């Protein structure tokens, strides 16, 4: 192996299109590990069940399909430890949500691996396990990263929460247009409704918030004309990303996420938005709130099938004229019907609403709204698990080997020995795999490395 290139054969015999050097392979591996740590920075060792929290939730479509289309959402830790091989949709935050992993909602599934392992740790005496480098023995750690024994998990049986609020997001659909969300192909900026009383904290396209016809300004890279294109969409991942890049290169089109659609407020002018569906349910309260310009940035009416910015402006002007006439004919401004509209709130609106609530009479519709939804006056932070302990896990700077070593230390003695034996077998097979290429002076390609590990996995 040449030290200057770290390749298995001399550089003149390499095919740059098909080969990968050892350095390139390791650099790519380290890059992937770094990206994974940035995307998943927290310790995945504690399931939040049975706490009802405002937390990061992912919908498991695999478990949904296996359980008669039941809506199933899992917490951050279960996403990684129990559902990592499933088809998942990231929903971001949901309020007062209890993790569904291992509950009776998953009657065709297994118990939560994290909670099951924690019960095992409580019931089993400490095991003596070998240290990786010294060969000495120590008691299994009682905390830190959760690893799992080879025992078969029992069936899911924990009591499900009756307080969870589910919407179309748990089936992978978002917005009033009910788009099937694909993070790679989605070209538009979406905003989450802060109240969520009606919509379930859904996410909406800017076009749909204002009532433009879908595609009026922001075109989809994979749109069809009256066709069902779902079967043509690549799944999220490398292939989908490659296809998206190819489409952009071919069409020269790419949406600017920082540029809102016409008549939508600038993105740095507001903190949160409340959708027209939730506003309509509490019309009188939000009409009262809209008069407080120190809290509300603006109201934006929601129309249907608007095709241009000019048409939207014309319809807004007509609406204002119509509502002004209705106010003049109505003794009470709160009695006439209003067009649906969305509300955009300023940053730090919680403090101002808290002060306002104390000044409002008990009969005020806004006062009742603020008392019913306390998170409008007191900011409710999103629950986050503890960040990975750099010292104990070396996850921030360590490699997969380091993390594997840490996980091995947490196993009971029989499983730890099995892991060490499996490692020795893999090391010998890997040595034989590379020796064949060295003897024949062949270049190791990335596909051949992947095939090798694929065959080992099947064995």
WOBEL-V688852 format. One record per residue. N is the residue number from 1. RES is the residue in three letters. OMEGA is omega in whole degrees, -180 to 180 (999 if undefined). BURIAL is # if it has 24 or more other C-alpha atoms within 12 Angstrom, else .. Layout:
((N RES OMEGA BURIAL) (N RES OMEGA BURIAL))
//
This chain:
((1 UNK -178 .) (2 UNK -176 .) (3 UNK -177 .) (4 UNK -179 .) (5 UNK -178 .) (6 UNK 176 .) (7 UNK -175 #) (8 UNK 180 #) (9 UNK 178 #) (10 UNK -173 .) (11 UNK -178 .) (12 UNK 180 .) (13 UNK -178 .) (14 UNK 170 .) (15 UNK -173 .) (16 UNK -178 .) (17 UNK -172 .) (18 UNK -173 .) (19 UNK 176 #) (20 UNK 179 #) (21 UNK 178 #) (22 UNK 179 #) (23 UNK 180 .) (24 UNK -179 .) (25 UNK -179 .) (26 UNK 178 .) (27 UNK 178 .) (28 UNK 179 .) (29 UNK 179 .) (30 UNK 178 .) (31 UNK 179 .) (32 UNK 179 .) (33 UNK 180 #) (34 UNK 179 .) (35 UNK 180 .) (36 UNK 179 .) (37 UNK 179 #) (38 UNK -179 .) (39 UNK -178 .) (40 UNK -171 #) (41 UNK -172 .) (42 UNK 177 #) (43 UNK -179 #) (44 UNK -173 #) (45 UNK -179 #) (46 UNK 174 #) (47 UNK -177 #) (48 UNK 178 #) (49 UNK 4 #) (50 UNK -176 #) (51 UNK 174 .) (52 UNK -172 #) (53 UNK 163 #) (54 UNK -170 #) (55 UNK 176 #) (56 UNK -176 #) (57 UNK 173 #) (58 UNK 177 #) (59 UNK 178 #) (60 UNK -179 #) (61 UNK 178 #) (62 UNK 178 #) (63 UNK 177 #) (64 UNK -179 #) (65 UNK -178 .) (66 UNK -176 .) (67 UNK 174 .) (68 UNK 177 .) (69 UNK 176 .) (70 UNK 176 #) (71 UNK -176 #) (72 UNK 177 #) (73 UNK -177 #) (74 UNK -179 #) (75 UNK -177 #) (76 UNK -176 #) (77 UNK 180 #) (78 UNK 174 #) (79 UNK -176 #) (80 UNK -171 #) (81 UNK -173 #) (82 UNK -172 #) (83 UNK -173 #) (84 UNK 180 .) (85 UNK -177 .) (86 UNK 174 .) (87 UNK -173 #) (88 UNK 175 #) (89 UNK 180 #) (90 UNK -178 #) (91 UNK -173 #) (92 UNK -170 #) (93 UNK 171 #) (94 UNK -177 #) (95 UNK 174 #) (96 UNK -176 #) (97 UNK 177 #) (98 UNK -179 #) (99 UNK -179 #) (100 UNK -176 #) (101 UNK 177 #) (102 UNK 179 #) (103 UNK -178 #) (104 UNK 173 #) (105 UNK 179 #) (106 UNK -174 #) (107 UNK 178 #) (108 UNK -177 .) (109 UNK -177 #) (110 UNK 177 #) (111 UNK 177 #) (112 UNK -177 #) (113 UNK -179 #) (114 UNK -178 #) (115 UNK 178 #) (116 UNK -180 #) (117 UNK 179 #) (118 UNK 176 #) (119 UNK 179 .) (120 UNK -180 .) (121 UNK 180 #) (122 UNK -174 .) (123 UNK -175 .) (124 UNK 175 .) (125 UNK 178 .) (126 UNK 180 .) (127 UNK 173 .) (128 UNK -177 .) (129 UNK -177 #) (130 UNK 171 #) (131 UNK -170 #) (132 UNK -170 #) (133 UNK -173 .) (134 UNK -178 .) (135 UNK 178 .) (136 UNK -177 .) (137 UNK 177 .) (138 UNK 178 .) (139 UNK 178 .) (140 UNK 179 #) (141 UNK -179 #) (142 UNK 180 #) (143 UNK -178 #) (144 UNK -175 #) (145 UNK 179 #) (146 UNK 173 #) (147 UNK -168 #) (148 UNK 177 #) (149 UNK -178 #) (150 UNK 178 .) (151 UNK 178 .) (152 UNK 179 .) (153 UNK 176 .) (154 UNK 178 .) (155 UNK 178 .) (156 UNK -177 #) (157 UNK 180 .) (158 UNK -176 #) (159 UNK 179 .) (160 UNK 178 #) (161 UNK 176 #) (162 UNK -177 .) (163 UNK 180 .) (164 UNK 178 #) (165 UNK -178 #) (166 UNK 174 #) (167 UNK -176 #) (168 UNK 179 #) (169 UNK -176 #) (170 UNK 172 #) (171 UNK 178 #) (172 UNK -178 #) (173 UNK -178 #) (174 UNK 171 #) (175 UNK 178 #) (176 UNK 176 #) (177 UNK 177 #) (178 UNK 180 .) (179 UNK 173 #) (180 UNK -167 #) (181 UNK 172 #) (182 UNK -173 #) (183 UNK 180 #) (184 UNK -175 #) (185 UNK -179 #) (186 UNK -176 #) (187 UNK -175 #) (188 UNK 173 #) (189 UNK 179 #) (190 UNK -179 #) (191 UNK -179 #) (192 UNK 176 #) (193 UNK -175 #) (194 UNK -178 #) (195 UNK 175 #) (196 UNK -177 #) (197 UNK 180 #) (198 UNK -173 .) (199 UNK -178 #) (200 UNK -178 #) (201 UNK 180 #) (202 UNK 176 #) (203 UNK -175 #) (204 UNK 171 #) (205 UNK 176 #) (206 UNK 178 #) (207 UNK -176 #) (208 UNK 177 #) (209 UNK -179 #) (210 UNK 177 #) (211 UNK 173 #) (212 UNK 173 #) (213 UNK -178 #) (214 UNK -179 #) (215 UNK -179 #) (216 UNK 179 #) (217 UNK -177 #) (218 UNK -177 #) (219 UNK 175 .) (220 UNK 177 #) (221 UNK -175 #) (222 UNK -177 #) (223 UNK 177 .) (224 UNK -178 .) (225 UNK 178 .) (226 UNK -179 .) (227 UNK 172 .) (228 UNK -175 .) (229 UNK -175 .) (230 UNK -178 .) (231 UNK -178 .) (232 UNK -177 .) (233 UNK 174 #) (234 UNK 179 .) (235 UNK 177 .) (236 UNK 180 .) (237 UNK -175 .) (238 UNK -178 .) (239 UNK 180 .) (240 UNK 179 .) (241 UNK 179 .) (242 UNK 180 .) (243 UNK 178 .) (244 UNK 178 #) (245 UNK 179 .) (246 UNK 179 .) (247 UNK 180 .) (248 UNK 179 .) (249 UNK -178 .) (250 UNK -174 .) (251 UNK -176 .) (252 UNK -175 .) (253 UNK 172 .) (254 UNK -179 #) (255 UNK 175 .) (256 UNK -176 .) (257 UNK -180 .) (258 UNK -178 .) (259 UNK -178 .) (260 UNK 178 #) (261 UNK -178 #) (262 UNK 178 #) (263 UNK 174 #) (264 UNK -179 #) (265 UNK 179 #) (266 UNK -171 .) (267 UNK 180 #) (268 UNK -178 .) (269 UNK -177 .) (270 UNK 179 #) (271 UNK -180 #) (272 UNK 177 #) (273 UNK 177 #) (274 UNK -171 #) (275 UNK -178 #) (276 UNK 180 #) (277 UNK -180 #) (278 UNK 178 #) (279 UNK -178 #) (280 UNK 180 #) (281 UNK -178 #) (282 UNK -171 #) (283 UNK -177 #) (284 UNK -179 #) (285 UNK -178 #) (286 UNK 173 #) (287 UNK 177 #) (288 UNK -179 #) (289 UNK -176 #) (290 UNK 180 #) (291 UNK -179 .) (292 UNK -175 .) (293 UNK 176 .) (294 UNK -180 .) (295 UNK -176 #) (296 UNK 176 #) (297 UNK -179 #) (298 UNK 168 #) (299 UNK 177 #) (300 UNK -180 #) (301 UNK 177 #) (302 UNK 177 #) (303 UNK 177 #) (304 UNK 173 #) (305 UNK 173 .) (306 UNK -173 #) (307 UNK -178 #) (308 UNK 178 #) (309 UNK 179 .) (310 UNK 179 .) (311 UNK 180 .) (312 UNK 180 #) (313 UNK 179 #) (314 UNK -178 .) (315 UNK 176 #) (316 UNK 179 #) (317 UNK 178 .) (318 UNK -180 .) (319 UNK 180 .) (320 UNK 178 .) (321 UNK -180 .) (322 UNK -178 .) (323 UNK 176 .) (324 UNK 178 .) (325 UNK 180 .) (326 UNK 179 .) (327 UNK -178 .) (328 UNK -179 .) (329 UNK -174 .) (330 UNK -179 .) (331 UNK -179 .) (332 UNK -180 .) (333 UNK -175 .) (334 UNK -173 .) (335 UNK -176 .) (336 UNK -178 .) (337 UNK -179 .) (338 UNK 173 #) (339 UNK 179 #) (340 UNK 179 #) (341 UNK 176 #) (342 UNK -176 #) (343 UNK 179 #) (344 UNK -174 #) (345 UNK 179 #) (346 UNK 172 #) (347 UNK 178 .) (348 UNK -179 .) (349 UNK -177 #) (350 UNK -177 #) (351 UNK -179 .) (352 UNK 179 #) (353 UNK 178 #) (354 UNK 178 #) (355 UNK -179 .) (356 UNK -178 #) (357 UNK -179 #) (358 UNK -178 .) (359 UNK -175 .) (360 UNK 174 .) (361 UNK -178 .) (362 UNK -178 .) (363 UNK -177 .) (364 UNK 177 .) (365 UNK 179 .) (366 UNK 178 #) (367 UNK 179 #) (368 UNK 179 .) (369 UNK -178 #) (370 UNK 177 #) (371 UNK -180 #) (372 UNK -178 .) (373 UNK -174 #) (374 UNK -178 .) (375 UNK 174 #) (376 UNK -179 #) (377 UNK 178 #) (378 UNK -176 .) (379 UNK 179 .) (380 UNK -178 .) (381 UNK 177 .) (382 UNK 179 .) (383 UNK 176 #) (384 UNK 175 #) (385 UNK 177 .) (386 UNK 177 .) (387 UNK -178 #) (388 UNK 179 #) (389 UNK -176 .) (390 UNK -175 .) (391 UNK -173 .) (392 UNK -176 .) (393 UNK -176 #) (394 UNK -176 .) (395 UNK -176 #) (396 UNK -178 #) (397 UNK -175 .) (398 UNK -178 #) (399 UNK 175 .) (400 UNK 178 .) (401 UNK 180 .) (402 UNK -179 .) (403 UNK 177 #) (404 UNK 178 #) (405 UNK 179 #) (406 UNK 180 #) (407 UNK -179 #) (408 UNK 180 #) (409 UNK -177 #) (410 UNK -177 #) (411 UNK 169 #) (412 UNK -173 #) (413 UNK -178 #) (414 UNK -179 .) (415 UNK 178 #) (416 UNK 178 #) (417 UNK 176 .) (418 UNK 180 .) (419 UNK 179 #) (420 UNK 178 #) (421 UNK 179 .) (422 UNK 179 .) (423 UNK 179 .) (424 UNK 179 .) (425 UNK -179 .) (426 UNK -179 .) (427 UNK 180 .) (428 UNK 179 .) (429 UNK 179 .) (430 UNK 178 .) (431 UNK 178 .) (432 UNK 179 .) (433 UNK -179 #) (434 UNK -179 #) (435 UNK 179 .) (436 UNK -180 .) (437 UNK 179 .) (438 UNK -179 .) (439 UNK -177 .) (440 UNK -179 .) (441 UNK 178 .) (442 UNK 177 #) (443 UNK 176 #) (444 UNK 178 #) (445 UNK 179 #) (446 UNK 180 .) (447 UNK 180 .) (448 UNK 177 .) (449 UNK 179 .) (450 UNK 178 .) (451 UNK -180 .) (452 UNK -179 .) (453 UNK 176 .) (454 UNK 178 .) (455 UNK 178 .) (456 UNK -180 .) (457 UNK 179 .) (458 UNK 179 .) (459 UNK 999 .))
//
